[in-house]
Amino acid sequence: MRPTDVVTATVEVAVNPATAFAIFTEEIGRWWRPGPINWNDSRRAVGMRFEPGVGGRWIEVHDEATGGGFECGRILVWEPGARLVFLYRDAGHEIDDTEVEVRFEAIDGGTRVTLEHRGWDKVLLDIAARKREIKRWGWVNILGWFSEWAFWGSPRRIQGSAAASEHY
Amino acid sequence: MGPLVGVLRASPDWWENFKVQPMVTDLDTTLAALADPTRRHVVELLRERPRRAGELAAACAMSGPAISRHLRVLRVSGLIEVEEERFDQDARLRVYRLRPEPFVTLTAWLDQMQAF
């Protein structure tokens, strides 16, 4: 598999890695943007959530009461402030069990968040290139939502800032 | 990505709280690259699918050197990249494709204009 077969997206946020990880996972229900093309089932989707820990799921919530819905991911690695890895799938079921890794690295004044979507050798050859291209744009867009929430909206954005952590 | 340069200039006090500027694709560079109609046409063609320079030149009714100047601006500005270099009878063929980051940044900036 060529290096180009890995889809990557990167963004930098002005909070420390532990906070960036918490915002990404615990606050996904706030930063994931609603809209008809942003869901697996737009008629039923009410939000996103992560079940923490290895074996937990990333769920597109359809039932507000139970929290149930469509499983977008199954967590393989859960290292707060460092790394999140999950098996990924969408409603088309053409890219099931591809893998997404999200790394949180401390940089001067914040965190670099790098997402890598790989495992495309599992995908049928004639559709893999098209799906990779969709994801190449999709993940950049999605990390953009996350970074804007981390900067403008998240209640964690002040206390989690890299500047604040130097004082406490 | 975070708040973009134009928004930061409007909110200097807010900005003082943060040491790092969120990674931002330079909006000035992106807009300058898109200010030319030929380059916008190239972007529209690449939006359909990746293409080689020769095909872009033909589609824009331009010579090789002329389109190369535009491709260089787009490449240096970060709007396009070489997807892969294929070889056809020893000739190196560069296939160009769009990069998503500048367009996502531009969209986010435009979203700010429409914010409630």
Chai-1 contact restraints between the chains, C-beta under 6 A:
chainA,res_idxA,chainB,res_idxB,connection_type,confidence,min_distance_angstrom,max_distance_angstrom,comment,restraint_id
A,V11,B,M1,contact,1.0,0.0,6.0,A-B,restraint_1
A,E12,B,P22,contact,1.0,0.0,6.0,A-B,restraint_2
A,E12,B,M23,contact,1.0,0.0,6.0,A-B,restraint_3
A,A14,B,F18,contact,1.0,0.0,6.0,A-B,restraint_4
A,A14,B,V20,contact,1.0,0.0,6.0,A-B,restraint_5
A,G109,B,K19,contact,1.0,0.0,6.0,A-B,restraint_6
A,G109,B,V20,contact,1.0,0.0,6.0,A-B,restraint_7
A,G110,B,V20,contact,1.0,0.0,6.0,A-B,restraint_8
A,W137,B,P100,contact,1.0,0.0,6.0,A-B,restraint_9
A,V140,B,P100,contact,1.0,0.0,6.0,A-B,restraint_10
A,V140,B,E101,contact,1.0,0.0,6.0,A-B,restraint_11
A,V140,B,V104,contact,1.0,0.0,6.0,A-B,restraint_12
A,N141,B,V104,contact,1.0,0.0,6.0,A-B,restraint_13
A,G144,B,M1,contact,1.0,0.0,6.0,A-B,restraint_14
A,G144,B,V104,contact,1.0,0.0,6.0,A-B,restraint_15
A,G144,B,A108,contact,1.0,0.0,6.0,A-B,restraint_16
A,S147,B,M1,contact,1.0,0.0,6.0,A-B,restraint_17
A,S147,B,G2,contact,1.0,0.0,6.0,A-B,restraint_18
A,F151,B,G2,contact,1.0,0.0,6.0,A-B,restraint_19
A,F151,B,P3,contact,1.0,0.0,6.0,A-B,restraint_20
A,A163,B,K19,contact,1.0,0.0,6.0,A-B,restraint_21
